[in-house]
Amino acid sequence: MEEEQTAFANITLSKYDFSIMEQNITASQTLFRTSVIGVGILLNCVVLFVVIFSRQLHYPRHIFWAAISILECLFLVDNAFELVTVHKHDYLACRFVVLFYPVDYSILLICMSLAALDRYLSIVRYDWYQVNVTNRGAIVSITIATGITYVIFTCPFWTGYRSIYTCTVNIIHSVLAFTWNLFLGIVCLVLHFKIFVETSSYRLRLRWA
């Protein structure tokens, strides 16, 4: 009975599988995406280079932005592999796309949320922030958040529920991921709004002091 239920679930979910290789990407779209990927990787590498080799930037705030640059590059590389998959029908590249879709964007948003939280705490809890927030703590928090997010989003693969060899993306899985990403986007927006309010009120207090 349990095997029949599992088979039925697989048949039901198969209707929501979308083949990556069946996408219709025109030459102009390919050119545009390739340009964005090239420029994006170059700019993020510049940011990463500046943060790494500028000792005055070795603070938690900039570590978060260095991590964001690395994850941006991962996101862009995943898009490059998607183009290779569609145009070259490369199954090895397709496995990479399936394994990281859409976890790469979720990890990026997680890191952006942590960066916004770091900035917010540095404003509203300045004394506590100076004592407790360190470079090591920032790296550990990024690593833990990235690892947990990756394990959760890829659990259908390592539990055997789905396979990376099918070269398909499950729409239900994608909708759940996009819903989570929407939540993270709202969190980032709220934190940045709070940062704006706090910095504006601080400037007013300085002006009237």
C-alpha positions as CSV (number, residue, x, y, z in Angstrom):
1,M,0.0,0.0,0.0
2,E,2.8,2.4,0.9
3,E,4.6,1.6,-2.4
4,E,1.4,2.3,-4.3
5,Q,1.0,5.7,-2.6
6,T,4.6,6.6,-3.3
7,A,4.2,5.6,-7.0
8,F,1.0,7.7,-7.2
9,A,2.8,10.7,-5.7
10,N,5.6,10.4,-8.2
11,I,3.1,10.2,-11.1
12,T,1.2,13.2,-9.8
13,L,4.3,15.3,-9.3
14,S,5.7,14.3,-12.7
15,K,3.0,16.5,-14.3
16,Y,4.7,19.5,-12.8
17,D,8.2,18.7,-14.1
18,F,9.6,21.2,-16.6
19,S,12.5,20.2,-18.9
20,I,15.3,22.8,-18.8
21,M,16.5,21.8,-22.3
22,E,13.1,22.5,-23.8
23,Q,13.3,26.2,-23.1
24,N,13.2,28.5,-26.1
25,I,16.0,31.1,-25.7
26,T,16.5,33.3,-28.8
27,A,19.8,34.6,-30.0
28,S,19.1,38.1,-28.7
29,Q,18.2,36.8,-25.3
30,T,21.3,34.7,-25.2
31,L,23.4,37.8,-26.1
32,F,21.8,39.9,-23.4
33,R,22.1,37.2,-20.8
34,T,25.8,36.6,-21.7
35,S,26.5,40.3,-21.4
36,V,24.8,40.5,-18.0
37,I,26.7,37.4,-16.8
38,G,30.1,38.7,-18.0
39,V,29.6,42.2,-16.6
40,G,28.1,41.0,-13.4
41,I,30.9,38.5,-12.7
42,L,33.5,41.2,-13.5
43,L,32.0,43.8,-11.2
44,N,31.5,41.4,-8.3
45,C,35.1,40.2,-8.6
46,V,36.2,43.8,-8.4
47,V,34.2,44.2,-5.1
48,L,35.6,41.0,-3.8
49,F,39.1,42.0,-4.7
50,V,38.8,45.4,-3.0
51,V,37.4,43.9,0.2
52,I,40.0,41.2,0.4
53,F,43.1,43.4,-0.2
54,S,41.9,46.5,1.8
55,R,42.7,46.0,5.4
56,Q,40.5,48.9,6.5
57,L,37.5,47.1,5.1
58,H,38.1,43.9,7.2
59,Y,34.9,44.4,9.2
60,P,31.7,42.3,9.5
61,R,29.7,44.8,7.3
62,H,32.1,44.4,4.4
63,I,32.5,40.6,5.0
64,F,28.8,40.3,4.4
65,W,29.1,42.2,1.1
66,A,32.1,40.1,0.0
67,A,29.9,37.0,0.6
68,I,27.1,38.6,-1.4
69,S,29.6,39.2,-4.3
70,I,30.6,35.5,-4.2
71,L,27.0,34.3,-4.2
72,E,26.2,36.7,-7.0
73,C,28.9,35.1,-9.0
74,L,27.5,31.6,-8.2
75,F,24.1,32.8,-9.3
76,L,25.5,34.2,-12.6
77,V,27.5,31.0,-13.2
78,D,24.4,28.9,-12.7
79,N,22.7,31.1,-15.4
80,A,25.6,30.5,-17.7
81,F,25.3,26.7,-17.2
82,E,21.6,27.1,-18.1
83,L,22.5,28.7,-21.4
84,V,25.0,25.9,-22.1
85,T,22.3,23.3,-21.2
86,V,19.8,24.8,-23.6
87,H,22.1,25.4,-26.6
88,K,24.5,22.5,-26.2
89,H,22.3,20.0,-24.6
90,D,25.0,19.4,-22.1
91,Y,23.7,17.0,-19.4
92,L,26.6,17.7,-17.0
93,A,25.9,21.4,-17.0
94,C,22.2,20.5,-16.6
95,R,22.9,18.6,-13.4
96,F,24.6,21.7,-12.0
97,V,21.6,23.8,-12.9
98,V,19.1,21.3,-11.4
99,L,21.1,21.0,-8.2
100,F,21.4,24.7,-7.6
101,Y,18.0,25.9,-8.9
102,P,16.6,27.9,-7.1
103,V,18.8,27.5,-4.0
104,D,21.4,29.9,-5.3
105,Y,19.0,32.9,-5.2
106,S,17.7,31.8,-1.8
107,I,21.2,31.7,-0.4
108,L,21.9,35.1,-1.9
109,L,18.8,36.6,-0.3
110,I,19.7,35.0,3.1
111,C,23.1,36.7,2.9
112,M,21.5,40.0,2.0
113,S,19.1,39.7,4.9
114,L,22.0,39.1,7.2
115,A,23.9,42.1,5.8
116,A,20.8,44.3,6.4
117,L,20.4,42.9,9.9
118,D,24.1,43.6,10.6
119,R,23.7,47.2,9.5
120,Y,20.5,47.6,11.5
121,L,22.1,46.3,14.7
122,S,25.1,48.5,14.2
123,I,22.8,51.5,14.4
124,V,20.3,50.6,17.1
125,R,22.5,48.5,19.3
126,Y,25.9,50.2,18.7
127,D,27.6,49.3,22.0
128,W,26.4,45.7,22.0
129,Y,27.4,45.5,18.3
130,Q,31.0,46.7,18.9
131,V,31.5,44.1,21.7
132,N,29.7,41.0,20.2
133,V,29.8,41.2,16.4
134,T,33.2,40.0,15.0
135,N,34.6,39.0,11.6
136,R,34.6,35.4,12.7
137,G,31.0,35.6,13.9
138,A,30.0,37.0,10.5
139,I,31.8,34.2,8.6
140,V,30.2,31.6,10.9
141,S,26.7,33.0,10.5
142,I,27.1,33.1,6.7
143,T,28.4,29.6,6.6
144,I,25.6,28.2,8.8
145,A,22.8,30.0,7.0
146,T,24.2,29.0,3.6
147,G,24.6,25.3,4.7
148,I,21.2,25.0,6.2
149,T,19.5,26.7,3.2
150,Y,21.3,24.4,0.8
151,V,20.5,21.2,2.7
152,I,16.8,22.1,3.0
153,F,16.4,23.0,-0.7
154,T,18.3,20.0,-2.0
155,C,16.8,17.5,0.4
156,P,14.5,16.1,-2.4
157,F,17.7,15.0,-4.2
158,W,19.7,13.4,-1.4
159,T,16.6,11.7,0.1
160,G,16.0,10.0,-3.3
161,Y,12.7,11.7,-3.9
162,R,14.0,13.4,-7.0
163,S,17.0,12.9,-9.3
164,I,19.5,15.4,-10.8
165,Y,19.8,13.2,-13.9
166,T,16.3,13.9,-15.2
167,C,17.3,17.5,-16.3
168,T,13.9,18.8,-15.1
169,V,12.8,21.4,-12.6
170,N,9.7,20.7,-10.5
171,I,7.2,23.6,-10.5
172,I,5.9,22.9,-7.0
173,H,9.4,22.9,-5.6
174,S,10.0,26.2,-7.5
175,V,6.8,27.8,-6.2
176,L,7.7,26.9,-2.6
177,A,11.2,28.3,-3.1
178,F,9.9,31.5,-4.7
179,T,7.5,32.0,-1.8
180,W,10.3,31.7,0.6
181,N,12.4,34.1,-1.5
182,L,9.5,36.6,-1.5
183,F,9.5,36.4,2.3
184,L,13.2,37.1,2.4
185,G,12.8,40.0,0.0
186,I,10.2,41.5,2.3
187,V,12.5,41.0,5.3
188,C,15.3,42.9,3.4
189,L,12.9,45.7,2.5
190,V,11.6,46.1,6.0
191,L,15.2,46.1,7.5
192,H,16.4,48.7,5.0
193,F,13.3,50.8,5.7
194,K,14.1,50.7,9.4
195,I,17.8,51.5,8.6
196,F,16.6,54.6,6.7
197,V,14.3,55.7,9.5
198,E,17.0,55.2,12.2
199,T,19.7,57.1,10.2
200,S,17.3,59.9,9.3
201,S,16.2,60.3,13.0
202,Y,19.9,60.3,14.1
203,R,20.8,63.0,11.6
204,L,17.9,65.1,12.9
205,R,19.0,64.7,16.4
206,L,22.5,65.8,15.4
207,R,21.1,68.8,13.6
208,W,19.0,69.9,16.5
209,A,21.6,69.2,19.2
